[in-house]
Amino acid sequence: MADTKHAPHGGYSPDMDGAAHEAMYQNFLHFATVGLLFALGCVAGLAVGGIRHAWLSAILGIIIVHIAAAMALIAPSLKWKPGAAALALLIAMLLFYS
């Protein structure tokens, strides 16, 4: 394993673009967060349909999750908020449907 503690330039060589690496890592974290919330939203939507037998609401909820993920990917300044709102809506449906 490489020892970067004693490497000059903070571990980056002069031919490497440290700022580009950091930006790519931030983009990866954003995409992973949006993807995680998307997957959890789809699972919650399937739970609404399967447990509460409200399949029309489940389909609507999954469509909302898709729109929220697209919004978060198109406008990175929104971060995780649209996906979290869609997930919260689906969890509320799951809890309060009778």
Secondary structure, 3 states (H helix, E strand, C coil): CCCCCCCHHHHCCCCCCHHHHHHHHHHHHHHHHHHHHHHHHHHHHHHHHHHHCCHHHHHHHHHHHHHHHHHHHHCHHHCCHHHHHHHHHHHHHHHHCC
